[in-house]
């Protein structure tokens, strides 16, 4: 699992949100998240800006380019 997906999962846990909350927000199937976690595809990368907005963090943080969460 890459750092981006690790940080997405970590933020969901810290914020008390679920994978289902995120998939509903993105309007993708719950199966998509499972595919991301298993490494079958990395289509989540096209949603990085929306995911960052949902989680209230910067895209750079999700990508592992900085440890600062703020936008």
Legacy VTK file of the C-alpha trace (Angstrom):
# vtk DataFile Version 3.0
C-alpha trace
ASCII
DATASET POLYDATA
POINTS 71 float
0.000 0.000 0.000
1.418 3.400 -0.914
1.756 6.334 1.466
-1.184 8.146 -0.097
-3.635 5.372 0.625
-2.131 4.823 4.083
-2.728 8.470 4.925
-6.281 8.379 3.585
-7.076 5.385 5.800
-5.302 6.964 8.779
-7.259 10.210 8.409
-10.558 8.376 8.102
-9.838 6.567 11.386
-8.669 9.711 13.187
-11.766 11.607 12.097
-14.149 8.793 12.993
-15.256 8.410 9.395
-15.673 5.237 7.392
-14.610 4.038 3.993
-18.309 4.068 3.146
-18.521 7.767 4.010
-15.723 8.463 1.567
-17.040 6.273 -1.231
-20.487 7.869 -0.923
-18.913 11.330 -1.051
-16.925 10.373 -4.160
-19.912 8.545 -5.641
-17.891 5.394 -6.280
-18.691 1.825 -5.296
-17.569 0.402 -1.978
-15.769 -2.267 -4.015
-13.564 0.469 -5.467
-12.065 1.157 -2.051
-11.327 -2.529 -1.593
-9.591 -2.561 -4.957
-7.514 0.446 -3.940
-6.467 -1.207 -0.679
-5.546 -4.459 -2.380
-3.518 -2.639 -5.022
-5.683 -3.867 -7.901
-5.957 -0.318 -9.155
-4.971 3.195 -8.198
-7.957 5.041 -9.586
-8.207 6.918 -6.273
-5.427 9.185 -7.553
-7.872 10.931 -9.875
-9.950 11.811 -6.791
-7.084 13.196 -4.677
-8.365 16.774 -4.645
-11.865 15.652 -3.657
-10.472 13.269 -1.021
-8.265 16.028 0.422
-11.290 18.324 0.560
-13.392 15.635 2.259
-10.676 15.029 4.861
-9.710 18.691 5.276
-6.057 18.092 4.437
-3.772 19.096 1.600
-3.114 16.975 -1.462
0.601 17.332 -0.726
0.049 15.748 2.678
-1.825 12.803 1.148
0.936 12.298 -1.410
3.589 12.254 1.327
5.273 15.417 0.088
4.824 17.108 3.474
3.844 16.148 6.993
1.755 19.313 7.352
-1.919 18.465 7.008
-3.220 21.984 6.490
-4.129 23.166 3.030
LINES 1 72
71 0 1 2 3 4 5 6 7 8 9 10 11 12 13 14 15 16 17 18 19 20 21 22 23 24 25 26 27 28 29 30 31 32 33 34 35 36 37 38 39 40 41 42 43 44 45 46 47 48 49 50 51 52 53 54 55 56 57 58 59 60 61 62 63 64 65 66 67 68 69 70
